[in-house]
Amino acid sequence: MELVRTVAAPVATVRTALTKTLREHRFELTGEAESTTVAVHLFDRWRAPGGKAWGSNRTYADLFTEVAQAVDACLASLDPTMLVSPPEFHSGPRR
């Protein structure tokens, strides 16, 4: 899933709020690079023993949508005029 948001708030404020929100959703942050545009890329690294687990796509889409909504709520609390668009969900490998 990918979502990109532009927030009218200081970088440090956005970073602190976003980091807190993602950790509350039990994500481990492995790299943090911030500017006035926030780009969040969520993906699973679990590999099914028999190949791609197509039945899991809906579960990941639902989970990532829930996280996207939490991120949007977090960022909207910093900038109520922020434009929100639906996140993009990709079920195949990213190139």
PDB file of N, CA, C and O in Angstrom:
ATOM      1  N   MET A   1       0.836  -1.164   0.000  1.00  0.00           N
ATOM      2  CA  MET A   1       0.000   0.000   0.000  1.00  0.00           C
ATOM      3  C   MET A   1       0.881   1.226   0.000  1.00  0.00           C
ATOM      4  O   MET A   1       1.928   1.251   0.646  1.00  0.00           O
ATOM      5  N   GLU A   2       0.462   2.228  -0.715  1.00  0.00           N
ATOM      6  CA  GLU A   2       1.175   3.501  -0.722  1.00  0.00           C
ATOM      7  C   GLU A   2       0.189   4.633  -0.524  1.00  0.00           C
ATOM      8  O   GLU A   2      -0.902   4.618  -1.093  1.00  0.00           O
ATOM      9  N   LEU A   3       0.568   5.615   0.282  1.00  0.00           N
ATOM     10  CA  LEU A   3      -0.191   6.836   0.366  1.00  0.00           C
ATOM     11  C   LEU A   3       0.774   7.984   0.536  1.00  0.00           C
ATOM     12  O   LEU A   3       1.786   7.860   1.226  1.00  0.00           O
ATOM     13  N   VAL A   4       0.463   9.101  -0.091  1.00  0.00           N
ATOM     14  CA  VAL A   4       1.309  10.290  -0.031  1.00  0.00           C
ATOM     15  C   VAL A   4       0.428  11.435   0.430  1.00  0.00           C
ATOM     16  O   VAL A   4      -0.650  11.650  -0.125  1.00  0.00           O
ATOM     17  N   ARG A   5       0.865  12.166   1.428  1.00  0.00           N
ATOM     18  CA  ARG A   5       0.102  13.279   1.992  1.00  0.00           C
ATOM     19  C   ARG A   5       1.003  14.501   2.126  1.00  0.00           C
ATOM     20  O   ARG A   5       2.175  14.373   2.480  1.00  0.00           O
ATOM     21  N   THR A   6       0.465  15.675   1.848  1.00  0.00           N
ATOM     22  CA  THR A   6       1.161  16.932   2.087  1.00  0.00           C
ATOM     23  C   THR A   6       0.466  17.598   3.263  1.00  0.00           C
ATOM     24  O   THR A   6      -0.740  17.840   3.225  1.00  0.00           O
ATOM     25  N   VAL A   7       1.223  17.891   4.298  1.00  0.00           N
ATOM     26  CA  VAL A   7       0.678  18.375   5.560  1.00  0.00           C
ATOM     27  C   VAL A   7       1.254  19.745   5.882  1.00  0.00           C
ATOM     28  O   VAL A   7       2.468  19.942   5.820  1.00  0.00           O
ATOM     29  N   ALA A   8       0.398  20.680   6.220  1.00  0.00           N
ATOM     30  CA  ALA A   8       0.841  22.029   6.584  1.00  0.00           C
ATOM     31  C   ALA A   8       1.143  22.070   8.083  1.00  0.00           C
ATOM     32  O   ALA A   8       0.414  22.676   8.868  1.00  0.00           O
ATOM     33  N   ALA A   9       2.221  21.420   8.445  1.00  0.00           N
ATOM     34  CA  ALA A   9       2.673  21.386   9.835  1.00  0.00           C
ATOM     35  C   ALA A   9       4.188  21.212   9.804  1.00  0.00           C
ATOM     36  O   ALA A   9       4.726  20.669   8.839  1.00  0.00           O
ATOM     37  N   PRO A  10       4.881  21.666  10.846  1.00  0.00           N
ATOM     38  CA  PRO A  10       6.336  21.515  10.877  1.00  0.00           C
ATOM     39  C   PRO A  10       6.760  20.049  10.792  1.00  0.00           C
ATOM     40  O   PRO A  10       6.074  19.157  11.292  1.00  0.00           O
ATOM     41  N   VAL A  11       7.887  19.827  10.159  1.00  0.00           N
ATOM     42  CA  VAL A  11       8.392  18.471   9.956  1.00  0.00           C
ATOM     43  C   VAL A  11       8.525  17.720  11.279  1.00  0.00           C
ATOM     44  O   VAL A  11       8.120  16.562  11.372  1.00  0.00           O
ATOM     45  N   ALA A  12       9.074  18.350  12.280  1.00  0.00           N
ATOM     46  CA  ALA A  12       9.277  17.668  13.564  1.00  0.00           C
ATOM     47  C   ALA A  12       7.950  17.236  14.184  1.00  0.00           C
ATOM     48  O   ALA A  12       7.862  16.158  14.773  1.00  0.00           O
ATOM     49  N   THR A  13       6.933  18.060  14.057  1.00  0.00           N
ATOM     50  CA  THR A  13       5.613  17.732  14.599  1.00  0.00           C
ATOM     51  C   THR A  13       5.008  16.546  13.856  1.00  0.00           C
ATOM     52  O   THR A  13       4.467  15.628  14.472  1.00  0.00           O
ATOM     53  N   VAL A  14       5.104  16.573  12.526  1.00  0.00           N
ATOM     54  CA  VAL A  14       4.576  15.480  11.705  1.00  0.00           C
ATOM     55  C   VAL A  14       5.308  14.186  12.029  1.00  0.00           C
ATOM     56  O   VAL A  14       4.686  13.142  12.221  1.00  0.00           O
ATOM     57  N   ARG A  15       6.615  14.261  12.088  1.00  0.00           N
ATOM     58  CA  ARG A  15       7.424  13.066  12.352  1.00  0.00           C
ATOM     59  C   ARG A  15       7.060  12.430  13.684  1.00  0.00           C
ATOM     60  O   ARG A  15       6.881  11.215  13.765  1.00  0.00           O
ATOM     61  N   THR A  16       6.950  13.243  14.727  1.00  0.00           N
ATOM     62  CA  THR A  16       6.627  12.733  16.057  1.00  0.00           C
ATOM     63  C   THR A  16       5.242  12.084  16.076  1.00  0.00           C
ATOM     64  O   THR A  16       5.082  10.984  16.604  1.00  0.00           O
ATOM     65  N   ALA A  17       4.253  12.753  15.509  1.00  0.00           N
ATOM     66  CA  ALA A  17       2.889  12.225  15.511  1.00  0.00           C
ATOM     67  C   ALA A  17       2.783  10.956  14.674  1.00  0.00           C
ATOM     68  O   ALA A  17       2.138   9.990  15.082  1.00  0.00           O
ATOM     69  N   LEU A  18       3.413  10.961  13.509  1.00  0.00           N
ATOM     70  CA  LEU A  18       3.341   9.803  12.623  1.00  0.00           C
ATOM     71  C   LEU A  18       4.074   8.598  13.210  1.00  0.00           C
ATOM     72  O   LEU A  18       3.575   7.476  13.134  1.00  0.00           O
ATOM     73  N   THR A  19       5.232   8.816  13.783  1.00  0.00           N
ATOM     74  CA  THR A  19       5.987   7.733  14.416  1.00  0.00           C
ATOM     75  C   THR A  19       5.167   7.100  15.538  1.00  0.00           C
ATOM     76  O   THR A  19       5.118   5.876  15.661  1.00  0.00           O
ATOM     77  N   LYS A  20       4.528   7.929  16.352  1.00  0.00           N
ATOM     78  CA  LYS A  20       3.694   7.427  17.444  1.00  0.00           C
ATOM     79  C   LYS A  20       2.539   6.598  16.906  1.00  0.00           C
ATOM     80  O   LYS A  20       2.256   5.520  17.429  1.00  0.00           O
ATOM     81  N   THR A  21       1.869   7.085  15.870  1.00  0.00           N
ATOM     82  CA  THR A  21       0.723   6.376  15.295  1.00  0.00           C
ATOM     83  C   THR A  21       1.128   5.023  14.735  1.00  0.00           C
ATOM     84  O   THR A  21       0.453   4.024  14.984  1.00  0.00           O
ATOM     85  N   LEU A  22       2.220   4.976  13.982  1.00  0.00           N
ATOM     86  CA  LEU A  22       2.656   3.710  13.396  1.00  0.00           C
ATOM     87  C   LEU A  22       3.089   2.714  14.461  1.00  0.00           C
ATOM     88  O   LEU A  22       2.794   1.524  14.348  1.00  0.00           O
ATOM     89  N   ARG A  23       3.776   3.175  15.483  1.00  0.00           N
ATOM     90  CA  ARG A  23       4.177   2.270  16.567  1.00  0.00           C
ATOM     91  C   ARG A  23       2.973   1.755  17.338  1.00  0.00           C
ATOM     92  O   ARG A  23       2.979   0.612  17.796  1.00  0.00           O
ATOM     93  N   GLU A  24       1.931   2.583  17.493  1.00  0.00           N
ATOM     94  CA  GLU A  24       0.706   2.135  18.152  1.00  0.00           C
ATOM     95  C   GLU A  24       0.036   1.013  17.357  1.00  0.00           C
ATOM     96  O   GLU A  24      -0.698   0.200  17.918  1.00  0.00           O
ATOM     97  N   HIS A  25       0.292   0.975  16.053  1.00  0.00           N
ATOM     98  CA  HIS A  25      -0.243  -0.094  15.213  1.00  0.00           C
ATOM     99  C   HIS A  25       0.765  -1.229  15.045  1.00  0.00           C
ATOM    100  O   HIS A  25       0.649  -2.042  14.128  1.00  0.00           O
ATOM    101  N   ARG A  26       1.745  -1.276  15.930  1.00  0.00           N
ATOM    102  CA  ARG A  26       2.732  -2.352  16.036  1.00  0.00           C
ATOM    103  C   ARG A  26       3.645  -2.483  14.818  1.00  0.00           C
ATOM    104  O   ARG A  26       4.064  -3.587  14.470  1.00  0.00           O
ATOM    105  N   PHE A  27       3.952  -1.356  14.170  1.00  0.00           N
ATOM    106  CA  PHE A  27       4.916  -1.387  13.076  1.00  0.00           C
ATOM    107  C   PHE A  27       6.290  -1.047  13.619  1.00  0.00           C
ATOM    108  O   PHE A  27       6.432  -0.216  14.516  1.00  0.00           O
ATOM    109  N   GLU A  28       7.289  -1.695  13.069  1.00  0.00           N
ATOM    110  CA  GLU A  28       8.678  -1.395  13.401  1.00  0.00           C
ATOM    111  C   GLU A  28       9.199  -0.434  12.344  1.00  0.00           C
ATOM    112  O   GLU A  28       9.154  -0.734  11.151  1.00  0.00           O
ATOM    113  N   LEU A  29       9.689   0.707  12.773  1.00  0.00           N
ATOM    114  CA  LEU A  29      10.213   1.694  11.836  1.00  0.00           C
ATOM    115  C   LEU A  29      11.684   1.396  11.581  1.00  0.00           C
ATOM    116  O   LEU A  29      12.506   1.430  12.496  1.00  0.00           O
ATOM    117  N   THR A  30      11.999   1.108  10.334  1.00  0.00           N
ATOM    118  CA  THR A  30      13.380   0.745   9.996  1.00  0.00           C
ATOM    119  C   THR A  30      14.125   1.879   9.315  1.00  0.00           C
ATOM    120  O   THR A  30      15.351   1.834   9.204  1.00  0.00           O
ATOM    121  N   GLY A  31      13.421   2.873   8.866  1.00  0.00           N
ATOM    122  CA  GLY A  31      14.062   4.025   8.233  1.00  0.00           C
ATOM    123  C   GLY A  31      13.122   5.200   8.296  1.00  0.00           C
ATOM    124  O   GLY A  31      11.927   5.060   8.033  1.00  0.00           O
ATOM    125  N   GLU A  32      13.639   6.337   8.636  1.00  0.00           N
ATOM    126  CA  GLU A  32      12.799   7.517   8.762  1.00  0.00           C
ATOM    127  C   GLU A  32      13.449   8.666   8.004  1.00  0.00           C
ATOM    128  O   GLU A  32      14.558   9.089   8.330  1.00  0.00           O
ATOM    129  N   ALA A  33      12.761   9.159   7.006  1.00  0.00           N
ATOM    130  CA  ALA A  33      13.201  10.334   6.256  1.00  0.00           C
ATOM    131  C   ALA A  33      11.967  11.189   6.035  1.00  0.00           C
ATOM    132  O   ALA A  33      11.014  10.748   5.391  1.00  0.00           O
ATOM    133  N   GLU A  34      11.972  12.400   6.557  1.00  0.00           N
ATOM    134  CA  GLU A  34      10.780  13.242   6.513  1.00  0.00           C
ATOM    135  C   GLU A  34      11.020  14.547   5.773  1.00  0.00           C
ATOM    136  O   GLU A  34      12.138  15.062   5.733  1.00  0.00           O
ATOM    137  N   SER A  35       9.967  15.064   5.197  1.00  0.00           N
ATOM    138  CA  SER A  35       9.907  16.409   4.642  1.00  0.00           C
ATOM    139  C   SER A  35       8.461  16.848   4.785  1.00  0.00           C
ATOM    140  O   SER A  35       7.734  16.285   5.603  1.00  0.00           O
ATOM    141  N   THR A  36       8.030  17.813   4.032  1.00  0.00           N
ATOM    142  CA  THR A  36       6.650  18.253   4.156  1.00  0.00           C
ATOM    143  C   THR A  36       5.683  17.297   3.479  1.00  0.00           C
ATOM    144  O   THR A  36       4.474  17.386   3.697  1.00  0.00           O
ATOM    145  N   THR A  37       6.190  16.392   2.667  1.00  0.00           N
ATOM    146  CA  THR A  37       5.355  15.357   2.060  1.00  0.00           C
ATOM    147  C   THR A  37       5.680  14.035   2.731  1.00  0.00           C
ATOM    148  O   THR A  37       6.845  13.650   2.836  1.00  0.00           O
ATOM    149  N   VAL A  38       4.641  13.343   3.186  1.00  0.00           N
ATOM    150  CA  VAL A  38       4.813  12.072   3.876  1.00  0.00           C
ATOM    151  C   VAL A  38       4.460  10.948   2.914  1.00  0.00           C
ATOM    152  O   VAL A  38       3.370  10.936   2.342  1.00  0.00           O
ATOM    153  N   ALA A  39       5.365  10.016   2.736  1.00  0.00           N
ATOM    154  CA  ALA A  39       5.117   8.835   1.911  1.00  0.00           C
ATOM    155  C   ALA A  39       5.246   7.609   2.804  1.00  0.00           C
ATOM    156  O   ALA A  39       6.284   7.401   3.433  1.00  0.00           O
ATOM    157  N   VAL A  40       4.200   6.803   2.860  1.00  0.00           N
ATOM    158  CA  VAL A  40       4.191   5.601   3.691  1.00  0.00           C
ATOM    159  C   VAL A  40       4.077   4.395   2.771  1.00  0.00           C
ATOM    160  O   VAL A  40       3.175   4.326   1.937  1.00  0.00           O
ATOM    161  N   HIS A  41       4.985   3.456   2.923  1.00  0.00           N
ATOM    162  CA  HIS A  41       4.972   2.225   2.130  1.00  0.00           C
ATOM    163  C   HIS A  41       4.900   1.064   3.103  1.00  0.00           C
ATOM    164  O   HIS A  41       5.833   0.843   3.874  1.00  0.00           O
ATOM    165  N   LEU A  42       3.815   0.328   3.078  1.00  0.00           N
ATOM    166  CA  LEU A  42       3.639  -0.820   3.953  1.00  0.00           C
ATOM    167  C   LEU A  42       3.615  -2.077   3.098  1.00  0.00           C
ATOM    168  O   LEU A  42       2.977  -2.111   2.046  1.00  0.00           O
ATOM    169  N   PHE A  43       4.310  -3.104   3.552  1.00  0.00           N
ATOM    170  CA  PHE A  43       4.308  -4.358   2.811  1.00  0.00           C
ATOM    171  C   PHE A  43       4.590  -5.496   3.773  1.00  0.00           C
ATOM    172  O   PHE A  43       5.179  -5.306   4.837  1.00  0.00           O
ATOM    173  N   ASP A  44       4.157  -6.681   3.376  1.00  0.00           N
ATOM    174  CA  ASP A  44       4.455  -7.849   4.207  1.00  0.00           C
ATOM    175  C   ASP A  44       5.638  -8.578   3.582  1.00  0.00           C
ATOM    176  O   ASP A  44       5.823  -8.566   2.365  1.00  0.00           O
ATOM    177  N   ARG A  45       6.417  -9.199   4.420  1.00  0.00           N
ATOM    178  CA  ARG A  45       7.566  -9.980   3.951  1.00  0.00           C
ATOM    179  C   ARG A  45       7.333 -11.469   4.144  1.00  0.00           C
ATOM    180  O   ARG A  45       8.227 -12.278   3.895  1.00  0.00           O
ATOM    181  N   TRP A  46       6.135 -11.835   4.589  1.00  0.00           N
ATOM    182  CA  TRP A  46       5.835 -13.239   4.821  1.00  0.00           C
ATOM    183  C   TRP A  46       5.705 -13.943   3.482  1.00  0.00           C
ATOM    184  O   TRP A  46       5.034 -13.453   2.573  1.00  0.00           O
ATOM    185  N   ARG A  47       6.335 -15.066   3.370  1.00  0.00           N
ATOM    186  CA  ARG A  47       6.257 -15.862   2.152  1.00  0.00           C
ATOM    187  C   ARG A  47       5.549 -17.176   2.467  1.00  0.00           C
ATOM    188  O   ARG A  47       5.948 -17.912   3.370  1.00  0.00           O
ATOM    189  N   ALA A  48       4.505 -17.452   1.715  1.00  0.00           N
ATOM    190  CA  ALA A  48       3.774 -18.712   1.896  1.00  0.00           C
ATOM    191  C   ALA A  48       4.645 -19.852   1.392  1.00  0.00           C
ATOM    192  O   ALA A  48       5.335 -19.697   0.385  1.00  0.00           O
ATOM    193  N   PRO A  49       4.628 -20.990   2.069  1.00  0.00           N
ATOM    194  CA  PRO A  49       5.459 -22.125   1.657  1.00  0.00           C
ATOM    195  C   PRO A  49       5.208 -22.572   0.213  1.00  0.00           C
ATOM    196  O   PRO A  49       6.137 -23.020  -0.460  1.00  0.00           O
ATOM    197  N   GLY A  50       3.976 -22.459  -0.267  1.00  0.00           N
ATOM    198  CA  GLY A  50       3.646 -22.914  -1.616  1.00  0.00           C
ATOM    199  C   GLY A  50       3.597 -21.812  -2.644  1.00  0.00           C
ATOM    200  O   GLY A  50       3.054 -22.021  -3.729  1.00  0.00           O
ATOM    201  N   GLY A  51       4.137 -20.654  -2.353  1.00  0.00           N
ATOM    202  CA  GLY A  51       4.073 -19.530  -3.283  1.00  0.00           C
ATOM    203  C   GLY A  51       3.165 -18.443  -2.745  1.00  0.00           C
ATOM    204  O   GLY A  51       2.893 -18.388  -1.545  1.00  0.00           O
ATOM    205  N   LYS A  52       2.700 -17.587  -3.623  1.00  0.00           N
ATOM    206  CA  LYS A  52       1.870 -16.455  -3.224  1.00  0.00           C
ATOM    207  C   LYS A  52       0.568 -16.932  -2.587  1.00  0.00           C
ATOM    208  O   LYS A  52      -0.111 -17.808  -3.121  1.00  0.00           O
ATOM    209  N   ALA A  53       0.233 -16.349  -1.450  1.00  0.00           N
ATOM    210  CA  ALA A  53      -0.990 -16.700  -0.729  1.00  0.00           C
ATOM    211  C   ALA A  53      -2.096 -15.728  -1.159  1.00  0.00           C
ATOM    212  O   ALA A  53      -2.351 -14.733  -0.480  1.00  0.00           O
ATOM    213  N   TRP A  54      -2.749 -16.019  -2.286  1.00  0.00           N
ATOM    214  CA  TRP A  54      -3.754 -15.112  -2.850  1.00  0.00           C
ATOM    215  C   TRP A  54      -4.892 -14.843  -1.881  1.00  0.00           C
ATOM    216  O   TRP A  54      -5.448 -13.745  -1.889  1.00  0.00           O
ATOM    217  N   GLY A  55      -5.253 -15.802  -1.051  1.00  0.00           N
ATOM    218  CA  GLY A  55      -6.342 -15.604  -0.106  1.00  0.00           C
ATOM    219  C   GLY A  55      -6.041 -14.579   0.971  1.00  0.00           C
ATOM    220  O   GLY A  55      -6.957 -14.089   1.630  1.00  0.00           O
ATOM    221  N   SER A  56      -4.774 -14.248   1.160  1.00  0.00           N
ATOM    222  CA  SER A  56      -4.373 -13.279   2.185  1.00  0.00           C
ATOM    223  C   SER A  56      -4.479 -11.839   1.706  1.00  0.00           C
ATOM    224  O   SER A  56      -4.431 -10.917   2.520  1.00  0.00           O
ATOM    225  N   ASN A  57      -4.623 -11.627   0.408  1.00  0.00           N
ATOM    226  CA  ASN A  57      -4.653 -10.257  -0.125  1.00  0.00           C
ATOM    227  C   ASN A  57      -5.715  -9.398   0.545  1.00  0.00           C
ATOM    228  O   ASN A  57      -5.443  -8.257   0.917  1.00  0.00           O
ATOM    229  N   ARG A  58      -6.921  -9.932   0.703  1.00  0.00           N
ATOM    230  CA  ARG A  58      -8.016  -9.158   1.303  1.00  0.00           C
ATOM    231  C   ARG A  58      -7.669  -8.780   2.738  1.00  0.00           C
ATOM    232  O   ARG A  58      -7.954  -7.664   3.172  1.00  0.00           O
ATOM    233  N   THR A  59      -7.057  -9.702   3.473  1.00  0.00           N
ATOM    234  CA  THR A  59      -6.669  -9.425   4.854  1.00  0.00           C
ATOM    235  C   THR A  59      -5.667  -8.280   4.915  1.00  0.00           C
ATOM    236  O   THR A  59      -5.814  -7.364   5.723  1.00  0.00           O
ATOM    237  N   TYR A  60      -4.640  -8.333   4.051  1.00  0.00           N
ATOM    238  CA  TYR A  60      -3.645  -7.257   4.041  1.00  0.00           C
ATOM    239  C   TYR A  60      -4.261  -5.944   3.579  1.00  0.00           C
ATOM    240  O   TYR A  60      -3.933  -4.891   4.126  1.00  0.00           O
ATOM    241  N   ALA A  61      -5.138  -5.980   2.593  1.00  0.00           N
ATOM    242  CA  ALA A  61      -5.798  -4.759   2.121  1.00  0.00           C
ATOM    243  C   ALA A  61      -6.605  -4.132   3.258  1.00  0.00           C
ATOM    244  O   ALA A  61      -6.566  -2.917   3.451  1.00  0.00           O
ATOM    245  N   ASP A  62      -7.330  -4.951   4.004  1.00  0.00           N
ATOM    246  CA  ASP A  62      -8.116  -4.438   5.132  1.00  0.00           C
ATOM    247  C   ASP A  62      -7.212  -3.861   6.218  1.00  0.00           C
ATOM    248  O   ASP A  62      -7.477  -2.777   6.737  1.00  0.00           O
ATOM    249  N   LEU A  63      -6.154  -4.578   6.559  1.00  0.00           N
ATOM    250  CA  LEU A  63      -5.223  -4.118   7.587  1.00  0.00           C
ATOM    251  C   LEU A  63      -4.550  -2.815   7.175  1.00  0.00           C
ATOM    252  O   LEU A  63      -4.485  -1.870   7.962  1.00  0.00           O
ATOM    253  N   PHE A  64      -4.048  -2.764   5.938  1.00  0.00           N
ATOM    254  CA  PHE A  64      -3.345  -1.571   5.479  1.00  0.00           C
ATOM    255  C   PHE A  64      -4.299  -0.385   5.339  1.00  0.00           C
ATOM    256  O   PHE A  64      -3.893   0.757   5.552  1.00  0.00           O
ATOM    257  N   THR A  65      -5.553  -0.637   4.987  1.00  0.00           N
ATOM    258  CA  THR A  65      -6.552   0.444   4.929  1.00  0.00           C
ATOM    259  C   THR A  65      -6.798   1.000   6.321  1.00  0.00           C
ATOM    260  O   THR A  65      -6.929   2.212   6.494  1.00  0.00           O
ATOM    261  N   GLU A  66      -6.862   0.125   7.312  1.00  0.00           N
ATOM    262  CA  GLU A  66      -7.035   0.572   8.696  1.00  0.00           C
ATOM    263  C   GLU A  66      -5.860   1.448   9.134  1.00  0.00           C
ATOM    264  O   GLU A  66      -6.055   2.475   9.783  1.00  0.00           O
ATOM    265  N   VAL A  67      -4.648   1.041   8.778  1.00  0.00           N
ATOM    266  CA  VAL A  67      -3.465   1.831   9.127  1.00  0.00           C
ATOM    267  C   VAL A  67      -3.486   3.166   8.383  1.00  0.00           C
ATOM    268  O   VAL A  67      -3.152   4.202   8.958  1.00  0.00           O
ATOM    269  N   ALA A  68      -3.878   3.145   7.101  1.00  0.00           N
ATOM    270  CA  ALA A  68      -3.955   4.388   6.319  1.00  0.00           C
ATOM    271  C   ALA A  68      -4.945   5.360   6.957  1.00  0.00           C
ATOM    272  O   ALA A  68      -4.685   6.562   7.014  1.00  0.00           O
ATOM    273  N   GLN A  69      -6.069   4.850   7.435  1.00  0.00           N
ATOM    274  CA  GLN A  69      -7.050   5.712   8.092  1.00  0.00           C
ATOM    275  C   GLN A  69      -6.492   6.308   9.381  1.00  0.00           C
ATOM    276  O   GLN A  69      -6.761   7.467   9.697  1.00  0.00           O
ATOM    277  N   ALA A  70      -5.717   5.522  10.125  1.00  0.00           N
ATOM    278  CA  ALA A  70      -5.099   6.029  11.353  1.00  0.00           C
ATOM    279  C   ALA A  70      -4.053   7.095  11.028  1.00  0.00           C
ATOM    280  O   ALA A  70      -3.961   8.112  11.715  1.00  0.00           O
ATOM    281  N   VAL A  71      -3.265   6.857   9.975  1.00  0.00           N
ATOM    282  CA  VAL A  71      -2.255   7.834   9.557  1.00  0.00           C
ATOM    283  C   VAL A  71      -2.951   9.123   9.119  1.00  0.00           C
ATOM    284  O   VAL A  71      -2.534  10.216   9.505  1.00  0.00           O
ATOM    285  N   ASP A  72      -4.010   8.999   8.316  1.00  0.00           N
ATOM    286  CA  ASP A  72      -4.734  10.184   7.866  1.00  0.00           C
ATOM    287  C   ASP A  72      -5.330  10.960   9.037  1.00  0.00           C
ATOM    288  O   ASP A  72      -5.282  12.190   9.051  1.00  0.00           O
ATOM    289  N   ALA A  73      -5.887  10.256  10.015  1.00  0.00           N
ATOM    290  CA  ALA A  73      -6.446  10.931  11.187  1.00  0.00           C
ATOM    291  C   ALA A  73      -5.355  11.664  11.960  1.00  0.00           C
ATOM    292  O   ALA A  73      -5.550  12.788  12.424  1.00  0.00           O
ATOM    293  N   CYS A  74      -4.208  11.008  12.089  1.00  0.00           N
ATOM    294  CA  CYS A  74      -3.065  11.623  12.774  1.00  0.00           C
ATOM    295  C   CYS A  74      -2.630  12.905  12.061  1.00  0.00           C
ATOM    296  O   CYS A  74      -2.454  13.949  12.688  1.00  0.00           O
ATOM    297  N   LEU A  75      -2.461  12.808  10.733  1.00  0.00           N
ATOM    298  CA  LEU A  75      -2.004  13.964   9.962  1.00  0.00           C
ATOM    299  C   LEU A  75      -3.066  15.050   9.859  1.00  0.00           C
ATOM    300  O   LEU A  75      -2.737  16.236   9.862  1.00  0.00           O
ATOM    301  N   ALA A  76      -4.336  14.659   9.769  1.00  0.00           N
ATOM    302  CA  ALA A  76      -5.422  15.643   9.703  1.00  0.00           C
ATOM    303  C   ALA A  76      -5.538  16.426  11.008  1.00  0.00           C
ATOM    304  O   ALA A  76      -5.984  17.574  11.009  1.00  0.00           O
ATOM    305  N   SER A  77      -5.140  15.810  12.111  1.00  0.00           N
ATOM    306  CA  SER A  77      -5.158  16.548  13.377  1.00  0.00           C
ATOM    307  C   SER A  77      -4.105  17.657  13.375  1.00  0.00           C
ATOM    308  O   SER A  77      -4.219  18.632  14.118  1.00  0.00           O
ATOM    309  N   LEU A  78      -3.081  17.501  12.534  1.00  0.00           N
ATOM    310  CA  LEU A  78      -2.044  18.528  12.395  1.00  0.00           C
ATOM    311  C   LEU A  78      -2.404  19.545  11.327  1.00  0.00           C
ATOM    312  O   LEU A  78      -2.009  20.708  11.412  1.00  0.00           O
ATOM    313  N   ASP A  79      -3.164  19.104  10.308  1.00  0.00           N
ATOM    314  CA  ASP A  79      -3.543  19.957   9.178  1.00  0.00           C
ATOM    315  C   ASP A  79      -4.935  19.554   8.696  1.00  0.00           C
ATOM    316  O   ASP A  79      -5.065  18.679   7.841  1.00  0.00           O
ATOM    317  N   PRO A  80      -5.983  20.192   9.244  1.00  0.00           N
ATOM    318  CA  PRO A  80      -7.348  19.825   8.865  1.00  0.00           C
ATOM    319  C   PRO A  80      -7.665  20.063   7.383  1.00  0.00           C
ATOM    320  O   PRO A  80      -8.653  19.524   6.884  1.00  0.00           O
ATOM    321  N   THR A  81      -6.865  20.842   6.673  1.00  0.00           N
ATOM    322  CA  THR A  81      -7.114  21.110   5.251  1.00  0.00           C
ATOM    323  C   THR A  81      -6.388  20.126   4.335  1.00  0.00           C
ATOM    324  O   THR A  81      -6.451  20.260   3.113  1.00  0.00           O
ATOM    325  N   MET A  82      -5.702  19.146   4.909  1.00  0.00           N
ATOM    326  CA  MET A  82      -4.959  18.170   4.117  1.00  0.00           C
ATOM    327  C   MET A  82      -5.895  17.415   3.170  1.00  0.00           C
ATOM    328  O   MET A  82      -6.979  16.992   3.571  1.00  0.00           O
ATOM    329  N   LEU A  83      -5.478  17.249   1.929  1.00  0.00           N
ATOM    330  CA  LEU A  83      -6.252  16.484   0.963  1.00  0.00           C
ATOM    331  C   LEU A  83      -5.995  14.994   1.167  1.00  0.00           C
ATOM    332  O   LEU A  83      -4.849  14.565   1.302  1.00  0.00           O
ATOM    333  N   VAL A  84      -7.060  14.219   1.187  1.00  0.00           N
ATOM    334  CA  VAL A  84      -6.956  12.774   1.398  1.00  0.00           C
ATOM    335  C   VAL A  84      -7.505  12.065   0.161  1.00  0.00           C
ATOM    336  O   VAL A  84      -8.602  12.366  -0.311  1.00  0.00           O
ATOM    337  N   SER A  85      -6.728  11.126  -0.346  1.00  0.00           N
ATOM    338  CA  SER A  85      -7.180  10.280  -1.449  1.00  0.00           C
ATOM    339  C   SER A  85      -7.035   8.825  -1.003  1.00  0.00           C
ATOM    340  O   SER A  85      -6.265   8.529  -0.090  1.00  0.00           O
ATOM    341  N   PRO A  86      -7.768   7.922  -1.643  1.00  0.00           N
ATOM    342  CA  PRO A  86      -7.662   6.517  -1.234  1.00  0.00           C
ATOM    343  C   PRO A  86      -6.237   5.993  -1.438  1.00  0.00           C
ATOM    344  O   PRO A  86      -5.582   6.356  -2.415  1.00  0.00           O
ATOM    345  N   PRO A  87      -5.752   5.144  -0.528  1.00  0.00           N
ATOM    346  CA  PRO A  87      -4.421   4.559  -0.715  1.00  0.00           C
ATOM    347  C   PRO A  87      -4.424   3.600  -1.889  1.00  0.00           C
ATOM    348  O   PRO A  87      -5.466   3.064  -2.264  1.00  0.00           O
ATOM    349  N   GLU A  88      -3.254   3.388  -2.463  1.00  0.00           N
ATOM    350  CA  GLU A  88      -3.103   2.412  -3.540  1.00  0.00           C
ATOM    351  C   GLU A  88      -2.646   1.100  -2.925  1.00  0.00           C
ATOM    352  O   GLU A  88      -1.680   1.065  -2.163  1.00  0.00           O
ATOM    353  N   PHE A  89      -3.341   0.028  -3.257  1.00  0.00           N
ATOM    354  CA  PHE A  89      -2.964  -1.291  -2.748  1.00  0.00           C
ATOM    355  C   PHE A  89      -2.469  -2.131  -3.921  1.00  0.00           C
ATOM    356  O   PHE A  89      -3.169  -2.287  -4.923  1.00  0.00           O
ATOM    357  N   HIS A  90      -1.266  -2.666  -3.790  1.00  0.00           N
ATOM    358  CA  HIS A  90      -0.671  -3.498  -4.827  1.00  0.00           C
ATOM    359  C   HIS A  90      -0.505  -4.914  -4.278  1.00  0.00           C
ATOM    360  O   HIS A  90       0.086  -5.099  -3.215  1.00  0.00           O
ATOM    361  N   SER A  91      -1.011  -5.896  -4.982  1.00  0.00           N
ATOM    362  CA  SER A  91      -0.889  -7.263  -4.498  1.00  0.00           C
ATOM    363  C   SER A  91       0.270  -8.014  -5.128  1.00  0.00           C
ATOM    364  O   SER A  91       0.579  -9.132  -4.716  1.00  0.00           O
ATOM    365  N   GLY A  92       0.910  -7.424  -6.111  1.00  0.00           N
ATOM    366  CA  GLY A  92       2.045  -8.065  -6.766  1.00  0.00           C
ATOM    367  C   GLY A  92       3.356  -7.452  -6.315  1.00  0.00           C
ATOM    368  O   GLY A  92       3.357  -6.497  -5.538  1.00  0.00           O
ATOM    369  N   PRO A  93       4.470  -7.983  -6.788  1.00  0.00           N
ATOM    370  CA  PRO A  93       5.768  -7.434  -6.409  1.00  0.00           C
ATOM    371  C   PRO A  93       5.948  -6.031  -6.981  1.00  0.00           C
ATOM    372  O   PRO A  93       5.514  -5.744  -8.097  1.00  0.00           O
ATOM    373  N   ARG A  94       6.591  -5.165  -6.210  1.00  0.00           N
ATOM    374  CA  ARG A  94       6.874  -3.790  -6.643  1.00  0.00           C
ATOM    375  C   ARG A  94       8.201  -3.790  -7.382  1.00  0.00           C
ATOM    376  O   ARG A  94       9.139  -4.482  -6.988  1.00  0.00           O
ATOM    377  N   ARG A  95       8.275  -3.022  -8.440  1.00  0.00           N
ATOM    378  CA  ARG A  95       9.525  -2.926  -9.209  1.00  0.00           C
ATOM    379  C   ARG A  95      10.183  -1.603  -9.014  1.00  0.00           C
ATOM    380  O   ARG A  95      11.244  -1.351  -9.587  1.00  0.00           O
TER     381      ARG A  95
END
